[in-house]
Amino acid sequence: MRFSSERGFTFIEVLVAVFLLSLVTVVIVQIYNSGLFSIMVSGNRTEALYELQQELEMATLTASPTSNNVEAFAIRVNGTTFNVHGDRIYKEVSVDGKPVSATVVVAIPSDDVPGGGHLVP
């Protein structure tokens, strides 16, 4: 019998090692891609919400008591009730195909309110 002092890997061992290395590589690439996708979606959402905020701010600047969306509501502070008229502004944007909306009510002081158009009780 001849014994060899050289030891090496069998073909099956090499195949198993290559398979395991490939499996680990695929998992790492999937995790990396998932992170990139999340970053991209967050960026899209941030851009859409920034656009929505700009639209609401522009609509707030142009709010007027002659708008069709004027509604009255009451604010109670320390037992005193303030009747306020406001312009309801509704805006909607799309984030990755899903609608995102916001509604803001802008108080519109009127000239007939004592105090020069400021809200007073």
C-alpha positions as CSV (number, residue, x, y, z in Angstrom):
1,M,0.0,0.0,0.0
2,R,1.2,3.4,-0.9
3,F,0.3,6.3,1.4
4,S,0.5,9.8,0.1
5,S,1.6,12.6,2.4
6,E,-0.1,15.1,0.1
7,R,-3.5,16.1,1.2
8,G,-5.9,18.1,-1.0
9,F,-9.6,18.8,-1.5
10,T,-11.8,16.4,-3.4
11,F,-13.9,17.6,-6.3
12,I,-17.1,17.4,-4.2
13,E,-15.5,19.6,-1.4
14,V,-14.5,22.2,-4.0
15,L,-18.1,22.1,-5.5
16,V,-19.6,22.6,-2.1
17,A,-17.3,25.5,-1.3
18,V,-18.1,27.2,-4.6
19,F,-21.8,26.7,-4.0
20,L,-21.6,28.2,-0.5
21,L,-19.5,31.1,-1.6
22,S,-22.0,31.8,-4.5
23,L,-24.9,31.6,-2.1
24,V,-23.3,34.1,0.3
25,T,-22.5,36.4,-2.6
26,V,-26.1,36.3,-3.9
27,V,-27.4,37.1,-0.4
28,I,-25.0,40.1,0.0
29,V,-25.9,41.4,-3.4
30,Q,-29.6,41.2,-2.6
31,I,-29.2,43.1,0.7
32,Y,-27.2,45.8,-1.1
33,N,-29.8,46.1,-3.8
34,S,-32.6,46.3,-1.2
35,G,-30.7,49.1,0.5
36,L,-30.3,51.0,-2.8
37,F,-34.0,50.6,-3.6
38,S,-35.0,51.9,-0.2
39,I,-32.8,55.0,-0.6
40,M,-34.3,55.6,-4.1
41,V,-37.9,55.3,-2.8
42,S,-37.1,57.6,0.2
43,G,-35.7,60.2,-2.2
44,N,-38.8,60.1,-4.4
45,R,-41.0,60.4,-1.4
46,T,-39.0,63.4,-0.1
47,E,-39.1,65.1,-3.4
48,A,-42.9,64.6,-3.7
49,L,-43.5,65.8,-0.2
50,Y,-41.3,68.9,-0.8
51,E,-43.4,69.6,-3.9
52,L,-46.6,69.2,-1.9
53,Q,-45.3,71.6,0.8
54,Q,-44.4,74.2,-1.9
55,E,-47.9,73.9,-3.4
56,L,-49.5,74.3,0.0
57,E,-47.4,77.3,0.8
58,M,-48.2,79.0,-2.5
59,A,-51.9,78.3,-2.0
60,T,-51.7,79.7,1.5
61,L,-50.2,82.9,0.2
62,T,-53.1,83.3,-2.3
63,A,-55.9,82.3,0.1
64,S,-58.8,84.7,0.0
65,P,-62.2,85.0,1.6
66,T,-63.8,84.9,-1.9
67,S,-62.7,81.3,-2.4
68,N,-65.3,78.5,-2.8
69,N,-63.7,76.5,0.0
70,V,-64.3,79.1,2.8
71,E,-65.6,77.4,5.9
72,A,-66.2,78.6,9.4
73,F,-64.8,77.0,12.5
74,A,-64.5,78.0,16.2
75,I,-61.4,78.1,18.3
76,R,-61.8,78.0,22.1
77,V,-59.0,79.5,24.2
78,N,-59.3,79.9,28.0
79,G,-63.1,79.9,27.8
80,T,-63.2,82.5,25.0
81,T,-64.5,81.4,21.6
82,F,-63.1,82.8,18.4
83,N,-65.1,82.4,15.2
84,V,-62.7,82.0,12.3
85,H,-63.3,81.8,8.6
86,G,-60.7,79.8,6.7
87,D,-59.9,78.7,3.2
88,R,-59.6,74.9,3.0
89,I,-56.8,74.0,0.7
90,Y,-56.4,70.4,-0.6
91,K,-53.4,69.2,-2.6
92,E,-52.4,65.8,-3.8
93,V,-49.2,64.4,-5.3
94,S,-48.2,60.9,-6.4
95,V,-45.3,59.0,-4.7
96,D,-44.3,55.9,-6.6
97,G,-47.8,55.6,-8.0
98,K,-49.5,56.1,-4.7
99,P,-51.4,59.3,-3.9
100,V,-50.4,61.4,-1.0
101,S,-52.7,64.2,0.0
102,A,-52.7,67.1,2.5
103,T,-55.4,69.4,3.6
104,V,-54.7,72.8,5.3
105,V,-57.2,75.3,6.6
106,V,-55.8,78.9,6.4
107,A,-57.4,81.4,8.7
108,I,-58.5,84.5,6.8
109,P,-58.9,87.6,8.9
110,S,-61.7,89.8,7.7
111,D,-61.8,93.6,7.8
112,D,-65.0,93.6,9.7
113,V,-63.3,92.1,12.8
114,P,-62.3,94.7,15.4
115,G,-58.6,95.3,15.7
116,G,-57.7,95.9,12.1
117,G,-58.4,92.5,10.7
118,H,-56.8,90.5,13.6
119,L,-58.7,87.7,15.2
120,V,-60.1,88.9,18.6
121,P,-62.7,87.5,20.9
